[in-house]
C-alpha cells in the first residue's frame, strides 16, 4: 500500500461490506443522521418532496430518513451488502430507490435531481483525477440551478486533531482500535482499523485516503462546472474553521 496515493479499488470493495456495517452502522443511525440529512437538503435549497441523490448512500443512514420525510430519493452505492442493509433499514415504510453502481459512472439521466448529497467523508478514495470525475458526474445529473452538498474531513482539521492511535467502544461490547500515519505533503492519511469482537476475535482493514484542503476541493468543483461554491463549517451554515469539518455547497451553472 503506497503512502502517497489512495488505496486501489479492491481495498474499498473489501472494506465497504460486513466489516463497515459492524464498525459504523450501530452508532450512526437514528435522530442525528435524520437531522443531518434534512439540514443537508435545506442547505441544498431542495424543494419539499423534490428529487434528491445520495451518492454514495452506504447503508442508507441519510437516504432512508429523507425518503421517510417525503423526498424522492435515489441512493447509489457500489456495495451490494450496504444497499441490502439500506433496504432492510427502510422496512415497510417509504424507501429510497437504490441503485448498485460506481459513482464515477452514474446510470442516471442528465438533469434528474434538485439536490445531490455526498456526505460523511465520501470523497478521496480514488485519487485526484477520479475524484474530479465523480464531481463531474454529480454535476451532470443535477438540474440547472441544483446544488451539491458535500460534507467531509479536510486537511486543516486533520492536521489540528491528528492522533496516531485511539480506540472507541462500539455496540454490543465490540472495540475498535485505529492506528494512523499522515503524509502531509501528499495529503494522504493511512489507517488501520482493528475490530475486536466480544469473544476476542480480531479483524483488521488498512487503507489510504486522500484528504483535501478546502482550496483544493473548490478548484476541483469549479473545474467540474460548479459555480457559487461556498465553504462552511457545518450543515447549518456556520463558518468554516480549522476546528470544524468542511461542508461545501456548490451550484450547477
N, C-alpha and C positions, 0 to 999 in steps of 0.2 A: 504493500500500500504506500503510494507516494505521499510525502508530506507537503508537496507543492501543488496538488490538484485534488479535486473531489474524487470520491471512490467511483469505481465503474458501476454500470447498471446492475450487474449481478449481485453486488453488495446490497443495493437498495431493495432488490426483489427478495432477497433473503431476510432483510430487516423488517419490511412492511408486511408482516403476516402475524402469526400467532405470538411471536416474541413482542411485537409492537403492541398488540392488544393487551398482553399481560403487563407490559410496562406502563401504559398510558390510559387505557380505557377506563380503569377503575376510578381515576382521580380527576377526569376532565369532563364528566357528564353533568347533567342537571342544570340548575339555575344559572351558574356563571357562564356556561357555554351558550345558553339561550340568550343571556344578556349581551354577550359579545357578538353573537350573530345578528341580533336586532340592531345593535349600535352600528355594526359594520354596514348594514343595508341602509340605515338612516344616513350615515356618512356618505354613502354612495348615491344619495338622493333617489333611492328606488321608490317607485310608486307603490301604493298599497296593492297587494296581490300581483305585483309585477314579476317579470322573468329574471331569475337570479341563477347565476352559475357559481358553483363552489368547486374549485379545481386546484389541488386535489382535495377530495372530500373525506378521505380516510374512512373511519367507521361511522361517519355521519354526525359528529359532535355538533356541527353547525348546520348542516343541510337538513337534518331531521327536525330540529325545533323551528327552522324557518318554514318548512312545509306545513308544520302544525300551526304556524301563525298565519297561514293563508297565502304564502308566496308560491309561485310556480317555480319550483327549484329543480335544477339538474345538477347532480353530483357526478363528477368524473374522477376516477382513480384507476391506476394500473393494477392494483391488488384485488384479485377476486375475493380473497379472505376478508379484507376490510369492507368491501362492498356488501358481502353477505352479512357482516356484523351490522352495517348500516341498515340493511333491510330488516334485520331482526329487531333493531332498536326502534324502528318505526311502528312495529306491532301492527295492530288493526287500524291505526289512525291514518291521517294523511301522510303520505310518504313522498320523498323526492323521486324523480326519475333518475335511476342510477345507470351509469354508462361505464363499461370497462374499457379504458383507453389511456394512452400516454398523452400527457397534456402538451407535448410538443406537436401532436397531430390530432387535434380535436375533431371527432367525426360529427361536427355540428355546423349548421348553416351560418353564413355570414350574417351579421347584424341581427342576432337572435335574442340578445339579452339586454336588460336595462342596467344590471349591475353584475360585475364579476368579482368574486372573492378569492383571495389567496392568503390564507391565514395560518397562524401557528408555525412560523418559520418553514414555509413550504417551497422555498426557492433556495438555490445554492448547491443543489445536488449534482449538477450536470456540467459545470464549467461555464465560463462567461458566455461563450457563443451560443451554447444550447439553452442556457437560462434566458438569454435575449430572444431566442426563438420561441420560448414559452410565452414571453410577454407579447410577442407579435401575434401569437395565436389568440391570446386573451383579447388583444385589441381587435382582431378580425371579427370575433363573434359578438362584440358589443355593438349596440346601435349607435348612430351618431349622437353625441352628447352623453352617452353612457359612461359610467365610471368604473374603474378598477380600484378596489380597496385591498391593499397588501399590508400584512402585519408580520413583523419578523424581528429577530435579533439583529443588531447592527454592530459594526466593528468597534465604535467608541464605547458602547456599553459592555461588549465582551472584554475589551482591554481593562475597563474600570473594575469589572467584577470577576475577572478570570480567577479560577481556582483549579489547581492541578488535580484535586480529587475531592469528592464528597460522597455522601450517601443519603438515602431517604427511604422511609418505610412506605410500602405500597399496601393495597388492600389485602386482607386475609393473612397478614403477617409476613408477606414477602418483603425482601430487602433488595434495593437497587444500589450498587456501587458504580461510581463513574470515575474514570481517570482520563485526563486530557493533556494535550500539548497544543501550542498555538504558534503558527508561523505568521508573525505579524506582517512580514514583507509580502507574502502571498495572500494573506487574508484567509488562511485555511486553518480550521481547528480540527484536531484529530481526537476522537472519543472512543473509549472502550467502556461499554456498559456490561456489567455482570449482574444477572438476576439470580438471587438466591431464594429458592423455594423453602417452605416451612420444614420440609424433610431433609434439607441440606443440599439438595441437588443444585448445581450451578450451570448456567448457560450464559455465554458471552457473545457479544457482537461488537465489531470495531468498524469505524468508518471515518472518512474525512469529508468535510463540508466547507464550502466557500461562505464566508460571512462578509457581506458587502458594507462599505461605508454608505451613508445616505447620499453623498455626492455621486458615487458610482451608480447607485440604483436610479437616481434621477436621470443621469446621462443615458442609461440603458432604456428607460421608459421613453425618453424623448426620441431616441433612435427607432424605437418600436412604433412611433406615431402618436404617442400620447402628448397632451397639452395640459396646461394648468396643473402641473404636478406640485402637490403640497406635501410637506413632511411634517408629521405631527408626533406627539408623544403618547397618545392613546386613541382609542376608537371614539372618544367623546370630544376630541379636538384640542386636548391640552398641548402646550408647546413641546417640541422635541428638545430633549436634553441628553447629556451623556449618561444619565441615570434612568432613562426611560427606554422602553422598546421603541421601535420605529414603525409608524403607521404612515403609509403613503396613499393619498387619494389622487388619482390621475384621470383625466377626461379624454375621451376619444374625440379627435378633431372633427 
